[in-house]
Amino acid sequence: PMPPRIQGVISLLLLFLIGAYAASCNYGYFDPHNHVNGILPWQAYADLPTFLAQGLDPVNVGRTAKENLWNWINNYYIANNITPHVYDPVTRLGFGTISTSKIFSQPASSLTTKQLDGVLQRVLTATPFTEFDTAYKLRGELSDPSKATSYWMSFLYTNTSNLFNDLCDATVGELTNQRIGISEQSLSFSSWSTEKLNWLRCFTRKKNCTVDHRILLQTLTNYFASVKLNETHAAQYVSIEGTGKCANVNFASPVNLTAVLEAYKKGLTVNPIPTEITDQQFYDTVQGIDTAGPELACFSKYGMEFFKKLSKVVLDASKTRNNAGYKGRLLVHLHVGEGGAIYYKENVPTTIAFSPIFGSLPGSKPKNIISNPTAAKNNIKAVLKAIEEFAEANPNWDKYIIFRLGHVTQIDLSLAKKMQKLGVEADINMESNLITGALDVAHLKLNQLARVKKDLANEIDNFNLDDLTHYLVPDATNIKTVSKVYGRVGLRYLLEAKARVMILGTDGGGVEHSDIVRSYQIVNTLIDYWNTKYPSFKKAGIDFSVFKTNENTHIQLMDGQKEKGRL
């Protein structure tokens, strides 16, 4: 017979699958935090047509395509004269990814199957050794339809229309396979370019009772850390990327923040393809804004003024849409700089070889990694203060917009209570936070564990550590292992404070090794653990059903089915 605990987990999952979103005919999970270019598994980038034609199963992507891709990546680094260097926010390339290419620069045909799969996963996903932003950068470069020399245009496609149709179908299919019913996904945005219009067409055309796609137009979190140059421009921002401490860093070129505001005003209110989709379809699909980036920013006073201006743009856009007959809200979602770590930022190994770089997990040696959780917590404080000021200046704001903070990895109970008081939502992304280094697991002393030491020392088994969440927690229902790895996450404080917290978003499952079904299992296990560990948590009477309540409330508010915007 099935153990009672497993039966309980399955019952909870079925509860969500069957009843959570019947009002909008969606039967599946709600993913409140996703990124368009991070959805597909890395194998899809080796051979998208085969991946799509063979049932979206990565196993069906063959070795020849993988060899072609790895050779292309090595030639890309050679052609652009890219040598190992610390993560650079301009090039968006990091030390671990470049070093992987240098160490395994031989022709792909000479690599074993596990090596070939391992190097591709290491450079096209976030791993303990490679930054997530570098993975996104490389995915963008190899799939760029505007460049005849990109991998996809060189090996897979001669027609950009076919390319995008396949990309659309594969992305929608992958979300469907993950049983995601509603997906709020970020789309990097400065204007409705050809690529962005294609995504709008895709998600408008594919909006049905399988997956309800909702686009959030994404700008840069660094703008909230900007340093004033003049009334319209910022030339610098504050970041930990140089030394681990908040310091001024130059933008690649001065940023016209006034132009950013204008772009988002137009992006949220003006249907860019009225001959193809109705205004109602546009409003149903474009549902707000997001901010993201390397997540190393230290929010500044000037940056928070810009945040309030951007929030006012969204508020006014929502009023415009409501006046046009659309009775729904817009979402202001922002990443708060979740304290992600940067690999080998201060002490780059002088020898580009396997053992010095991949022989231990980052953070085990002095100064080979930097992180600043205090800066991330200060960002949460700064944003909540700005939202409080915005609310005072804009009565009835909650009839038109919803604020949500993404990740909030470093939150404490007092800040969680303030979020609850202000009616600010949160989403938690534990699996991605583990892989990016935002979630501190130093207490596990991983490099001292026999299994870890053995795998790190072996050039083949070393790749097992790339998917760290499954490596450390193979069974998401095992209370002992789940509590050791995830027991300290800030989700506990949000639940105790009765803040409207969403269940974990995937945060781009193809990049972050995250899975929404597994995320539900992890959280259910954590609630069991916290109820036995913390009397205050048990006293609060929290159970798994709170997530269904919170998510339904959010959807009803966004769709205009509820008048009351706060808790």
C-alpha positions as CSV (number, residue, x, y, z in Angstrom):
1,P,0.0,0.0,0.0
2,M,1.0,3.6,-0.6
3,P,2.5,5.3,2.5
4,P,0.0,7.8,4.1
5,R,2.4,10.7,3.6
6,I,2.7,10.0,-0.1
7,Q,-1.1,9.7,-0.4
8,G,-1.4,13.0,1.3
9,V,0.9,14.8,-1.1
10,I,-0.9,13.3,-4.1
11,S,-4.2,14.4,-2.7
12,L,-3.0,17.9,-2.3
13,L,-1.6,18.0,-5.8
14,L,-4.8,16.7,-7.2
15,L,-6.7,19.3,-5.3
16,F,-4.8,22.0,-7.1
17,L,-5.0,20.3,-10.5
18,I,-8.7,19.8,-10.3
19,G,-10.1,22.9,-8.7
20,A,-7.7,25.7,-8.5
21,Y,-8.6,27.7,-11.6
22,A,-11.9,26.4,-12.8
23,A,-13.2,29.9,-13.1
24,S,-10.9,30.6,-16.1
25,C,-11.1,27.0,-17.4
26,N,-7.4,26.3,-16.6
27,Y,-6.6,23.0,-14.9
28,G,-3.1,23.0,-13.6
29,Y,-0.6,24.8,-11.5
30,F,-0.2,28.6,-11.2
31,D,3.4,29.6,-11.9
32,P,3.8,33.2,-10.7
33,H,7.5,33.6,-11.6
34,N,8.8,32.4,-15.0
35,H,11.1,33.7,-17.8
36,V,10.3,33.1,-21.4
37,N,13.8,32.2,-22.5
38,G,14.4,29.9,-19.5
39,I,11.5,27.5,-20.0
40,L,13.0,25.0,-22.4
41,P,15.5,22.3,-21.3
42,W,19.1,22.7,-22.7
43,Q,18.7,19.8,-25.1
44,A,16.1,21.7,-27.0
45,Y,18.7,24.2,-28.0
46,A,20.8,21.5,-29.7
47,D,18.0,20.4,-32.0
48,L,14.7,22.2,-31.5
49,P,12.9,20.6,-34.5
50,T,13.6,17.1,-33.3
51,F,12.8,18.0,-29.7
52,L,9.4,19.3,-30.9
53,A,8.7,16.5,-33.3
54,Q,9.6,13.8,-30.8
55,G,7.1,14.7,-28.1
56,L,9.2,17.3,-26.2
57,D,11.3,14.5,-24.8
58,P,15.0,15.6,-24.3
59,V,16.1,12.0,-24.6
60,N,15.3,12.1,-28.3
61,V,17.8,14.8,-29.1
62,G,20.7,13.0,-30.8
63,R,24.5,13.1,-30.3
64,T,25.2,14.7,-33.7
65,A,23.2,17.7,-32.9
66,K,24.9,18.0,-29.5
67,E,28.3,17.8,-31.1
68,N,27.4,20.5,-33.6
69,L,26.2,22.7,-30.7
70,W,29.3,22.2,-28.6
71,N,31.6,22.9,-31.5
72,W,29.6,26.1,-32.3
73,I,29.9,27.3,-28.7
74,N,33.7,26.8,-28.7
75,N,34.1,28.6,-32.0
76,Y,31.9,31.4,-30.7
77,Y,34.4,32.0,-27.8
78,I,37.3,31.7,-30.2
79,A,35.8,34.1,-32.8
80,N,35.0,36.7,-30.2
81,N,38.4,36.3,-28.5
82,I,36.8,35.6,-25.2
83,T,39.2,34.5,-22.4
84,P,38.3,33.5,-18.8
85,H,37.3,36.5,-16.7
86,V,35.0,37.2,-13.8
87,Y,31.3,37.8,-14.5
88,D,30.8,41.0,-16.5
89,P,27.3,42.6,-16.6
90,V,28.1,44.1,-20.0
91,T,29.1,41.0,-21.8
92,R,27.0,38.9,-19.4
93,L,29.6,36.1,-19.5
94,G,31.1,34.5,-16.5
95,F,34.3,32.7,-15.5
96,G,32.8,29.2,-15.0
97,T,31.1,29.0,-18.4
98,I,34.1,30.4,-20.3
99,S,36.5,28.0,-18.4
100,T,34.3,25.0,-19.3
101,S,34.7,25.9,-23.0
102,K,38.5,26.2,-22.6
103,I,39.0,23.0,-20.6
104,F,36.8,20.9,-23.0
105,S,37.8,22.7,-26.2
106,Q,38.7,19.6,-28.1
107,P,36.3,18.5,-30.9
108,A,33.0,17.3,-29.5
109,S,33.4,13.9,-31.2
110,S,36.2,13.1,-28.7
111,L,34.0,13.7,-25.7
112,T,32.2,10.8,-24.0
113,T,28.4,11.0,-23.9
114,K,28.3,12.0,-20.3
115,Q,31.0,14.6,-20.9
116,L,29.1,16.1,-23.9
117,D,25.9,16.2,-22.0
118,G,27.7,17.6,-19.0
119,V,29.5,20.5,-20.7
120,L,26.3,21.6,-22.5
121,Q,24.3,21.5,-19.3
122,R,27.0,23.4,-17.5
123,V,27.0,26.3,-19.9
124,L,23.3,26.4,-20.8
125,T,21.9,26.2,-17.3
126,A,22.7,27.7,-13.9
127,T,25.0,25.5,-11.9
128,P,27.1,25.9,-8.7
129,F,29.9,26.8,-11.1
130,T,28.1,29.0,-13.7
131,E,25.9,32.0,-13.4
132,F,22.3,32.0,-14.6
133,D,22.7,35.2,-16.5
134,T,25.5,33.7,-18.6
135,A,23.3,30.8,-19.5
136,Y,20.6,33.2,-20.7
137,K,23.1,35.2,-22.7
138,L,24.5,32.1,-24.4
139,R,21.0,30.7,-25.1
140,G,20.2,34.1,-26.8
141,E,23.3,34.1,-28.9
142,L,23.0,30.6,-30.3
143,S,19.3,31.0,-31.1
144,D,19.4,34.5,-32.5
145,P,17.3,34.6,-35.7
146,S,18.7,37.9,-36.8
147,K,22.3,36.4,-37.2
148,A,23.0,34.1,-40.0
149,T,26.0,32.8,-38.0
150,S,23.9,31.8,-35.0
151,Y,23.8,28.1,-34.3
152,W,20.0,27.8,-35.1
153,M,20.3,29.7,-38.3
154,S,23.5,27.8,-39.3
155,F,22.4,24.3,-38.5
156,L,18.6,24.1,-37.9
157,Y,16.7,26.8,-39.8
158,T,16.7,28.8,-43.1
159,N,13.4,30.5,-42.4
160,T,12.9,32.7,-39.3
161,S,9.2,32.1,-39.4
162,N,9.7,28.4,-39.0
163,L,12.1,29.0,-36.2
164,F,9.7,31.1,-34.2
165,N,6.7,28.9,-34.9
166,D,8.8,25.9,-33.5
167,L,10.0,28.0,-30.5
168,C,6.4,29.0,-29.7
169,D,5.0,25.5,-30.0
170,A,7.9,24.0,-27.9
171,T,7.6,26.6,-25.2
172,V,3.8,26.2,-24.9
173,G,4.2,22.5,-25.0
174,E,6.8,22.4,-22.3
175,L,4.5,24.4,-20.0
176,T,1.7,22.1,-20.8
177,N,3.8,19.1,-20.0
178,Q,4.8,20.7,-16.7
179,R,1.0,20.9,-15.9
180,I,1.2,24.7,-15.6
181,G,-2.3,26.2,-16.1
182,I,-1.5,29.9,-15.6
183,S,2.0,31.2,-16.3
184,E,3.1,34.8,-15.5
185,Q,6.3,35.0,-17.5
186,S,8.7,37.8,-18.0
187,L,9.7,39.1,-21.4
188,S,12.7,41.4,-21.7
189,F,11.3,44.6,-23.2
190,S,12.3,48.0,-24.4
191,S,9.8,48.2,-27.3
192,W,7.6,45.9,-29.4
193,S,10.4,44.6,-31.7
194,T,9.9,41.8,-34.1
195,E,10.9,39.2,-31.6
196,K,8.6,40.6,-28.9
197,L,5.7,40.8,-31.3
198,N,6.2,37.2,-32.2
199,W,6.0,36.2,-28.5
200,L,2.8,38.3,-28.2
201,R,1.3,36.5,-31.2
202,C,2.4,33.2,-29.7
203,F,0.8,33.7,-26.3
204,T,-2.3,35.3,-27.7
205,R,-2.8,32.6,-30.2
206,K,-2.1,29.8,-27.7
207,K,-4.2,31.3,-24.9
208,N,-6.7,28.5,-24.3
209,C,-7.9,26.0,-21.6
210,T,-4.5,24.3,-21.5
211,V,-2.2,27.2,-20.6
212,D,-3.1,30.8,-19.9
213,H,0.0,32.8,-20.8
214,R,0.4,36.2,-19.1
215,I,3.3,38.4,-20.2
216,L,5.1,40.8,-17.8
217,L,7.2,43.4,-19.6
218,Q,10.7,43.1,-18.1
219,T,13.1,46.0,-17.4
220,L,16.4,46.0,-15.4
221,T,16.6,45.8,-11.7
222,N,19.7,47.9,-11.9
223,Y,17.6,50.9,-12.7
224,F,16.4,50.9,-9.1
225,A,20.0,51.3,-8.0
226,S,20.7,54.1,-10.4
227,V,22.7,57.2,-9.6
228,K,21.3,60.5,-10.9
229,L,23.3,62.1,-13.8
230,N,20.7,64.7,-14.7
231,E,16.9,65.1,-14.8
232,T,16.5,62.3,-17.4
233,H,19.6,60.1,-17.3
234,A,21.6,57.9,-15.0
235,A,25.2,56.9,-15.9
236,Q,25.9,54.7,-12.9
237,Y,24.2,52.3,-10.5
238,V,25.1,50.8,-7.1
239,S,26.1,47.2,-7.1
240,I,28.1,44.5,-5.2
241,E,29.6,43.2,-8.4
242,G,33.0,44.7,-7.9
243,T,34.0,43.8,-4.4
244,G,31.0,42.4,-2.7
245,K,30.2,45.8,-1.2
246,C,27.8,48.3,-2.5
247,A,29.7,50.7,-4.8
248,N,29.1,52.8,-7.9
249,V,29.4,51.0,-11.3
250,N,29.1,52.5,-14.7
251,F,26.3,51.6,-17.1
252,A,27.6,50.7,-20.5
253,S,26.2,54.0,-21.6
254,P,24.0,56.6,-19.8
255,V,20.4,55.4,-19.5
256,N,17.5,57.6,-20.4
257,L,15.1,56.7,-17.6
258,T,12.4,59.0,-18.9
259,A,12.4,57.1,-22.2
260,V,12.1,53.8,-20.2
261,L,8.9,55.2,-18.6
262,E,7.5,56.2,-21.9
263,A,8.2,52.8,-23.4
264,Y,6.4,51.0,-20.7
265,K,3.4,53.4,-20.8
266,K,3.0,52.6,-24.5
267,G,3.9,48.9,-24.0
268,L,1.0,48.4,-21.5
269,T,-1.7,50.5,-23.2
270,V,-1.3,50.4,-26.9
271,N,-2.1,47.3,-28.9
272,P,0.9,47.1,-31.3
273,I,-0.9,44.7,-33.8
274,P,-4.5,45.7,-33.8
275,T,-5.1,44.1,-37.2
276,E,-4.2,40.7,-35.7
277,I,-5.4,40.7,-32.2
278,T,-8.2,42.6,-30.4
279,D,-7.6,45.0,-27.5
280,Q,-9.2,42.5,-25.2
281,Q,-6.7,39.8,-26.3
282,F,-3.9,42.3,-25.8
283,Y,-5.1,43.2,-22.3
284,D,-5.6,39.6,-21.3
285,T,-2.1,38.7,-22.3
286,V,0.0,41.7,-21.3
287,Q,-0.6,41.8,-17.6
288,G,2.1,44.1,-16.0
289,I,5.8,44.6,-15.6
290,D,8.8,42.8,-14.0
291,T,12.3,43.8,-13.3
292,A,15.3,41.4,-13.4
293,G,19.0,41.1,-14.1
294,P,22.1,39.7,-12.4
295,E,20.5,40.6,-9.0
296,L,23.6,42.3,-7.5
297,A,22.1,45.8,-7.2
298,C,21.9,47.9,-4.1
299,F,18.8,50.0,-4.3
300,S,19.4,53.8,-4.1
301,K,17.3,56.8,-3.1
302,Y,17.2,58.0,-6.7
303,G,16.4,54.4,-7.9
304,M,13.5,54.2,-5.6
305,E,12.2,57.5,-6.9
306,F,12.3,55.9,-10.4
307,F,10.5,52.8,-9.0
308,K,7.7,55.0,-7.8
309,K,7.5,56.8,-11.2
310,L,7.4,53.4,-13.0
311,S,4.7,52.2,-10.6
312,K,2.7,55.3,-11.4
313,V,3.0,54.5,-15.1
314,V,1.6,51.1,-14.4
315,L,-1.2,52.5,-12.2
316,D,-2.2,55.0,-15.0
317,A,-2.0,52.3,-17.6
318,S,-4.4,50.2,-15.5
319,K,-6.8,53.1,-15.2
320,T,-6.6,53.6,-19.0
321,R,-7.4,50.0,-19.6
322,N,-10.3,50.0,-17.0
323,N,-11.7,53.1,-18.7
324,A,-11.7,51.2,-22.0
325,G,-13.8,48.5,-20.4
326,Y,-11.2,46.0,-19.1
327,K,-11.9,45.4,-15.5
328,G,-8.7,43.9,-14.2
329,R,-5.5,44.9,-12.5
330,L,-1.9,45.1,-13.6
331,L,1.0,43.5,-11.7
332,V,4.2,45.3,-10.6
333,H,6.6,42.4,-10.0
334,L,10.2,43.1,-9.1
335,H,13.2,41.0,-8.2
336,V,14.8,42.5,-5.1
337,G,18.4,41.4,-5.6
338,E,18.1,38.1,-3.9
339,G,21.7,38.0,-2.8
340,G,23.0,35.7,-5.5
341,A,26.7,34.8,-5.4
342,I,29.2,35.5,-8.1
343,Y,31.7,32.7,-8.7
344,Y,35.4,33.6,-8.4
345,K,34.8,37.3,-8.3
346,E,37.8,38.3,-6.3
347,N,40.3,35.5,-6.8
348,V,40.3,34.1,-10.3
349,P,42.4,30.9,-10.6
350,T,45.5,31.5,-12.7
351,T,45.5,28.0,-14.1
352,I,42.6,27.2,-16.3
353,A,42.3,23.5,-15.6
354,F,39.7,21.1,-14.3
355,S,40.8,20.6,-10.7
356,P,41.5,24.3,-9.7
357,I,38.2,25.4,-11.0
358,F,35.7,22.5,-10.6
359,G,37.5,20.5,-7.9
360,S,35.5,22.1,-5.1
361,L,32.1,23.8,-4.9
362,P,32.4,27.6,-4.9
363,G,32.5,29.2,-1.5
364,S,34.8,26.6,0.0
365,K,38.0,28.5,-0.6
366,P,38.8,32.0,0.7
367,K,37.6,34.8,-1.5
368,N,36.6,32.7,-4.5
369,I,33.0,33.8,-4.2
370,I,31.2,36.9,-3.0
371,S,27.7,37.3,-1.7
372,N,25.9,40.1,0.2
373,P,22.6,39.0,1.8
374,T,22.6,42.3,3.8
375,A,22.3,44.3,0.6
376,A,19.4,42.1,-0.5
377,K,17.6,42.6,2.8
378,N,18.2,46.3,2.6
379,N,16.6,46.3,-0.9
380,I,13.5,44.7,0.6
381,K,13.3,47.4,3.2
382,A,13.9,50.2,0.6
383,V,11.1,48.8,-1.7
384,L,8.6,48.4,1.1
385,K,9.3,52.0,2.1
386,A,8.8,53.2,-1.5
387,I,5.5,51.3,-1.8
388,E,4.3,52.8,1.5
389,E,5.1,56.3,0.1
390,F,3.5,55.4,-3.2
391,A,0.3,54.2,-1.5
392,E,0.1,57.4,0.6
393,A,0.4,59.5,-2.6
394,N,-2.0,57.4,-4.6
395,P,-5.2,56.5,-2.7
396,N,-7.1,53.5,-4.1
397,W,-4.0,52.2,-5.9
398,D,-5.0,48.7,-5.0
399,K,-8.1,48.9,-7.2
400,Y,-5.7,49.0,-10.2
401,I,-2.4,47.3,-9.4
402,I,-0.8,44.6,-7.3
403,F,2.7,44.7,-6.0
404,R,4.7,41.5,-5.7
405,L,8.3,40.9,-4.6
406,G,10.1,38.0,-6.3
407,H,12.4,35.7,-4.3
408,V,12.7,37.7,-1.1
409,T,15.2,35.1,0.0
410,Q,16.6,37.2,2.8
411,I,13.3,38.3,4.4
412,D,12.8,38.2,8.1
413,L,9.6,38.2,10.2
414,S,9.4,41.9,10.7
415,L,9.6,42.6,7.0
416,A,7.1,39.8,6.3
417,K,4.7,41.5,8.6
418,K,5.2,44.8,6.8
419,M,4.5,43.1,3.5
420,Q,1.2,41.7,5.0
421,K,0.2,45.2,6.3
422,L,0.8,46.8,2.9
423,G,-0.9,44.1,1.0
424,V,2.3,43.2,-1.0
425,E,2.5,39.7,-2.4
426,A,5.6,37.5,-2.5
427,D,6.7,34.5,-4.4
428,I,9.5,32.2,-3.3
429,N,11.8,30.3,-5.6
430,M,13.8,27.9,-3.4
431,E,15.2,25.5,-6.0
432,S,16.5,28.4,-8.2
433,N,17.9,30.2,-5.1
434,L,19.8,27.1,-4.2
435,I,21.4,26.8,-7.6
436,T,22.3,30.5,-7.8
437,G,23.9,30.6,-4.4
438,A,21.3,33.0,-3.0
439,L,20.2,30.4,-0.5
440,D,23.1,29.9,1.9
441,V,23.9,26.2,2.6
442,A,27.3,26.7,4.1
443,H,26.1,24.9,7.2
444,L,25.9,21.7,5.2
445,K,29.7,21.8,4.7
446,L,29.2,20.1,1.3
447,N,32.9,19.9,0.3
448,Q,33.6,17.7,3.4
449,L,30.9,15.2,2.5
450,A,32.4,11.9,1.2
451,R,30.0,11.6,-1.7
452,V,30.6,15.2,-2.8
453,K,34.3,14.9,-2.5
454,K,34.3,11.7,-4.6
455,D,32.2,13.2,-7.4
456,L,34.1,16.5,-7.5
457,A,37.3,14.7,-8.0
458,N,36.0,12.7,-10.9
459,E,35.9,14.6,-14.2
460,I,32.8,12.6,-15.3
461,D,30.9,12.4,-12.0
462,N,31.6,16.1,-11.4
463,F,28.8,17.0,-13.7
464,N,26.3,15.3,-11.3
465,L,26.6,18.4,-9.1
466,D,25.2,20.7,-11.8
467,D,21.7,19.9,-10.8
468,L,22.3,20.6,-7.1
469,T,18.8,20.5,-5.9
470,H,18.1,17.0,-7.1
471,Y,21.6,15.9,-6.0
472,L,21.0,17.1,-2.4
473,V,17.3,16.3,-2.2
474,P,16.6,13.3,-4.4
475,D,13.3,12.7,-2.5
476,A,11.2,15.9,-2.0
477,T,9.1,14.1,0.6
478,N,12.0,13.2,2.9
479,I,11.6,15.5,5.9
480,K,15.2,15.0,7.0
481,T,17.0,16.0,3.8
482,V,14.4,18.7,2.8
483,S,14.7,20.4,6.2
484,K,18.5,20.3,6.1
485,V,18.7,22.1,2.8
486,Y,15.6,24.3,2.7
487,G,14.6,24.6,6.4
488,R,16.0,28.1,6.8
489,V,14.2,29.8,3.9
490,G,12.2,32.9,4.5
491,L,8.9,31.3,3.4
492,R,8.3,30.4,7.0
493,Y,8.2,34.1,8.0
494,L,5.8,35.0,5.2
495,L,3.5,32.2,6.2
496,E,3.6,33.2,9.9
497,A,2.9,36.8,9.0
498,K,-0.1,35.7,6.9
499,A,1.3,37.6,3.9
500,R,-0.2,36.7,0.5
501,V,2.7,34.4,-0.6
502,M,2.5,32.4,-3.8
503,I,3.9,28.9,-4.0
504,L,7.3,28.6,-5.7
505,G,7.6,29.8,-9.2
506,T,9.9,27.8,-11.5
507,D,12.0,30.9,-12.4
508,G,12.8,29.4,-15.7
509,G,12.9,25.7,-15.1
510,G,15.1,24.9,-18.1
511,V,17.8,27.2,-16.6
512,E,17.3,26.7,-12.9
513,H,16.7,22.9,-12.7
514,S,13.3,23.6,-11.0
515,D,10.1,21.7,-11.3
516,I,6.7,23.0,-10.0
517,V,5.3,19.6,-9.0
518,R,8.5,19.0,-7.0
519,S,8.3,22.5,-5.5
520,Y,4.8,21.8,-4.1
521,Q,6.2,18.6,-2.5
522,I,9.1,20.4,-0.9
523,V,6.9,23.0,0.6
524,N,4.4,20.5,1.9
525,T,7.3,18.7,3.6
526,L,8.6,21.9,5.0
527,I,5.3,22.8,6.6
528,D,5.3,19.4,8.3
529,Y,8.8,20.2,9.6
530,W,8.1,23.7,10.7
531,N,5.0,22.6,12.6
532,T,7.2,20.3,14.7
533,K,10.2,22.6,15.0
534,Y,8.6,26.0,15.7
535,P,5.8,26.5,18.2
536,S,4.9,29.9,16.8
537,F,4.5,28.4,13.3
538,K,2.3,25.6,14.7
539,K,0.3,28.2,16.7
540,A,-0.4,30.1,13.4
541,G,-2.4,27.1,12.2
542,I,-0.8,27.0,8.7
543,D,-1.5,24.2,6.3
544,F,-0.9,23.6,2.6
545,S,-4.3,24.9,1.5
546,V,-3.2,28.5,2.1
547,F,-1.4,28.5,-1.2
548,K,-4.6,27.6,-3.1
549,T,-6.4,30.5,-1.3
550,N,-3.6,33.0,-2.0
551,E,-3.3,32.0,-5.7
552,N,-7.0,32.1,-6.3
553,T,-7.2,35.5,-4.7
554,H,-4.4,36.8,-6.9
555,I,-6.1,35.5,-10.1
556,Q,-9.4,36.9,-9.1
557,L,-7.9,40.3,-8.3
558,M,-5.9,40.3,-11.6
559,D,-9.0,39.4,-13.6
560,G,-11.2,42.0,-11.9
561,Q,-13.4,39.5,-10.0
562,K,-12.6,41.0,-6.7
563,E,-12.9,44.6,-5.6
564,K,-10.8,44.5,-2.5
565,G,-7.1,44.6,-3.4
566,R,-5.5,44.2,0.1
567,L,-5.7,41.4,2.6
